[in-house]
Amino acid sequence: MVVLVLLGLCSVVSLAVILERLVFFLTHKKYTAGEAEQYLYLLSTLISSAPLLGILGTVLGIMQAFGGYSLTADMQSIAGGIALALRTTAAGLLIALTDLVFYNYFLHKSDNVR
């Protein structure tokens, strides 16, 4: 559950950076390379860390699933743990892929400084 909260925080931060950069490029006709690359380090960090958080969620979910199975021998606890594992993996990959698309777009814009 903590991993999902961290992934949610990652998605909020990445959305804020993406929106800020979009507004910047739409409102500024002339800018320096430094201005264009501002906050891109955050997107780069999130591209790397979101999938790792997703994998951490996968490991924790599998541990929860089989830890619960050893105590209760209940198939529903396994299914719940595996579902949590898959959710965290999918969330981490979705955040990283979205950020990667926008990161490359913003990097391309900063390479074409006027």
DAFENDA-V199481 format. One line per field, one symbol per residue. ss: DSSP state (A for helix, B for strand, O for the rest). burial: I if it has 16 or more other ideal C-beta (glycine too) atoms within 10 Angstrom, else O. A space follows every 50 residues. Layout:
ss: ???
burial: ???
//
This chain:
ss: OAAAAAAAAAAAAAAAAAAAAAAAAAAOOOOOAAAAOOOAAAAAAAAAAA AAAAAAAAAAAAAAAAAAAAAAOOAAAAAAAAAAAAAAAAAAAAAAAAAA AAAAAAAAAAAOOO
burial: OOIIOIIOOIIOIIOOIIOOIOOIOOOOOOIOOOOIIIOIOIIOOIIOII IOIIIIIIOIIOOIIOOIOOOOOOOOIIOOIIOIIOIIIOIIOOIIOIIO OIIOOIOOOIOOOO
//
